[in-house]
Each structure stands twice: as C-alpha cells, then as structure tokens.
C-alpha cells in the first residue's frame, strides 16, 4: 500500500484558453514519469446499502465519498485525482452550479481536468451522476 500523498502531477490553465475554474475544472494535467496510476470505475451516489438519494447534490456528494473510499483502499486520496469523467443525467446550468460547489469544497483551486458528459440515463433507476477518476501517486 502506498501512503505518500504528495501530488505527482501539475494542473494548469494555459494562456490562450478561457479560465475554466468557475466551471470546476482545469485544462491540463501533467503527470510525472514513474507515477503509480489508479483508475477508479464510475462511482454513483448510492450509499453502502445501495440506496440513492433523490437530490442531485446529495448524489454528487455521495459519489465523491465513494470515490474517496475507493482511493483510500489504495492508500490515496481525492487530492491525488488529476482526471475526472463526469456523467450527469438531464444536465443543466443548475446541476453544473451544484457540481462546482462540490468541486470547490473538495479541491478548492486545484480542480482536476474533467470531461462532463450529459446523458439521458445511467445504469440504475434514479441515478443522476457517475464519476470516473484517474489518480497519480508516488
């Protein structure tokens, strides 16, 4: 198990591209050579018993908690995530604002690179968000 929580990547927003921080992501992640990569399957907003809250914001928060649990199983944390793929059912500006609040809560000004994909449905009835992640550890 690896317990070194130092970031082994740099996040940046190059000149010539718009500043994405208000939308909760960075443009570029550069991972150091030799870093150990962790690929985390899409995590939904269900609790340990498989229950899904009805509110998007609650599901987003629980999905991040589930992602954290998966990372901790490998001695890593959310602060070592450099790439997210985010699937949101019936995406709109309101849900984007709720997501950005969660990003700010977890990552502050070091938001990972992220691709947000609006979808009409996810794997389970009532599932509103799914978060896949890639993390880098030393």
GUVO-843500 format. One line per field, with one value per residue (C-alpha): residue number from 1; residue in three letters; x, y negated, z. Coordinates in Angstrom, 2 decimals. Layout:
BEGIN
k	c(NUM	...)
r	c(ALA	...)
xx	c(X	...)
yy	c(Y	...)
zz	c(Z	...)
***
This chain:
BEGIN
k	c(1	2	3	4	5	6	7	8	9	10	11	12	13	14	15	16	17	18	19	20	21	22	23	24	25	26	27	28	29	30	31	32	33	34	35	36	37	38	39	40	41	42	43	44	45	46	47	48	49	50	51	52	53	54	55	56	57	58	59	60	61	62	63	64	65	66	67	68	69	70	71	72	73	74	75	76	77	78	79	80	81	82	83	84	85	86	87	88	89	90	91	92	93	94	95	96	97	98	99	100	101	102	103	104	105	106	107	108	109	110	111	112	113	114	115	116	117	118	119	120	121	122	123	124	125	126	127	128	129	130	131	132	133	134	135	136	137	138)
r	c(UNK	UNK	UNK	UNK	UNK	UNK	UNK	UNK	UNK	UNK	UNK	UNK	UNK	UNK	UNK	UNK	UNK	UNK	UNK	UNK	UNK	UNK	UNK	UNK	UNK	UNK	UNK	UNK	UNK	UNK	UNK	UNK	UNK	UNK	UNK	UNK	UNK	UNK	UNK	UNK	UNK	UNK	UNK	UNK	UNK	UNK	UNK	UNK	UNK	UNK	UNK	UNK	UNK	UNK	UNK	UNK	UNK	UNK	UNK	UNK	UNK	UNK	UNK	UNK	UNK	UNK	UNK	UNK	UNK	UNK	UNK	UNK	UNK	UNK	UNK	UNK	UNK	UNK	UNK	UNK	UNK	UNK	UNK	UNK	UNK	UNK	UNK	UNK	UNK	UNK	UNK	UNK	UNK	UNK	UNK	UNK	UNK	UNK	UNK	UNK	UNK	UNK	UNK	UNK	UNK	UNK	UNK	UNK	UNK	UNK	UNK	UNK	UNK	UNK	UNK	UNK	UNK	UNK	UNK	UNK	UNK	UNK	UNK	UNK	UNK	UNK	UNK	UNK	UNK	UNK	UNK	UNK	UNK	UNK	UNK	UNK	UNK	UNK)
xx	c(0.00	1.25	0.80	2.70	0.04	2.27	0.88	2.93	1.20	0.77	-2.52	-2.55	-4.72	-2.58	-2.77	-4.90	-7.63	-10.52	-10.25	-12.34	-12.15	-15.68	-16.89	-14.93	-12.03	-8.52	-7.43	-4.16	-2.71	0.93	1.84	5.44	7.25	7.12	3.93	1.63	-1.73	-5.06	-8.09	-11.35	-14.55	-17.54	-18.91	-22.56	-24.39	-25.55	-24.64	-23.08	-26.57	-27.29	-29.74	-29.80	-30.94	-33.31	-31.42	-28.59	-26.43	-26.68	-25.81	-22.82	-21.52	-22.01	-20.37	-17.31	-17.36	-17.48	-14.59	-12.66	-13.32	-12.04	-8.90	-8.28	-8.31	-5.11	-3.56	-4.57	-6.91	-9.09	-6.18	-4.30	-7.04	-5.97	-8.67	-12.45	-15.10	-18.46	-21.78	-24.85	-28.46	-30.54	-27.62	-28.40	-26.80	-28.34	-26.71	-23.44	-23.55	-24.22	-21.31	-18.97	-19.85	-18.72	-15.52	-14.77	-15.45	-13.07	-10.35	-10.58	-8.40	-6.83	-9.74	-8.78	-9.15	-12.70	-14.92	-18.60	-20.95	-24.69	-26.66	-30.32	-29.87	-27.30	-27.11	-29.64	-33.11	-32.84	-29.07	-28.26	-24.45	-21.49	-17.85	-14.89	-11.40	-7.70	-5.26	-1.47	0.64	4.35)
yy	c(0.00	-3.47	-6.22	-9.08	-11.72	-14.23	-15.22	-13.83	-15.96	-19.61	-21.22	-24.27	-26.57	-27.81	-31.33	-31.37	-29.18	-30.54	-30.25	-27.16	-27.50	-28.90	-25.68	-23.45	-22.10	-22.66	-22.32	-20.38	-17.76	-16.75	-13.55	-12.93	-9.94	-6.84	-7.81	-4.98	-5.46	-4.42	-4.02	-4.20	-2.89	-5.20	-5.87	-6.74	-8.38	-5.18	-4.51	-1.25	0.32	-0.70	-3.48	-6.54	-9.93	-11.74	-15.07	-15.59	-17.46	-14.60	-12.05	-14.13	-14.38	-10.64	-9.77	-11.77	-9.99	-6.66	-7.77	-8.70	-5.23	-3.55	-5.71	-5.11	-1.36	-2.00	-4.48	-7.50	-10.48	-12.79	-15.25	-12.80	-12.76	-14.57	-13.42	-13.05	-11.92	-13.13	-11.79	-13.83	-12.89	-15.80	-18.20	-21.91	-25.06	-24.42	-20.99	-22.46	-25.01	-22.24	-20.23	-23.24	-23.74	-20.15	-20.68	-23.84	-22.00	-19.15	-20.62	-24.39	-25.97	-22.66	-21.16	-18.14	-18.12	-16.99	-15.96	-16.42	-14.31	-14.97	-11.72	-10.73	-7.78	-5.91	-2.27	-2.38	-3.88	-7.21	-7.51	-11.14	-11.28	-8.97	-9.95	-8.07	-9.12	-8.70	-9.45	-9.56	-8.55	-8.25)
zz	c(0.00	-0.88	1.70	0.09	-0.57	-2.38	-5.78	-8.65	-11.25	-12.17	-13.16	-15.41	-17.46	-20.35	-21.75	-24.87	-23.31	-21.27	-17.47	-16.57	-12.79	-12.49	-14.11	-11.73	-13.76	-15.13	-18.77	-18.43	-16.09	-16.50	-14.62	-13.52	-15.05	-12.89	-11.07	-9.99	-11.71	-10.19	-12.45	-10.49	-12.08	-12.28	-8.81	-8.33	-5.47	-3.78	-0.15	1.09	1.13	-2.48	-1.58	-3.84	-2.53	-4.89	-4.94	-7.43	-4.89	-2.38	-5.04	-6.18	-2.62	-2.02	-5.34	-4.26	-0.89	-2.74	-4.93	-1.78	-0.30	-3.47	-3.45	0.26	-0.42	-2.38	0.07	-2.00	-1.59	-3.66	-3.78	-5.98	-8.63	-11.79	-14.25	-13.93	-16.34	-15.11	-16.41	-15.44	-16.21	-17.57	-17.20	-16.93	-15.50	-12.08	-11.84	-13.08	-10.23	-7.70	-9.12	-8.99	-5.30	-4.64	-6.64	-4.64	-1.37	-2.23	-4.43	-3.83	-6.57	-7.76	-9.68	-11.81	-15.57	-16.30	-19.16	-18.37	-20.49	-20.33	-20.60	-20.62	-18.26	-16.16	-15.05	-12.19	-11.96	-10.15	-10.65	-11.58	-11.55	-12.13	-11.59	-13.05	-11.93	-12.58	-9.75	-9.61	-6.61	-5.99)
***
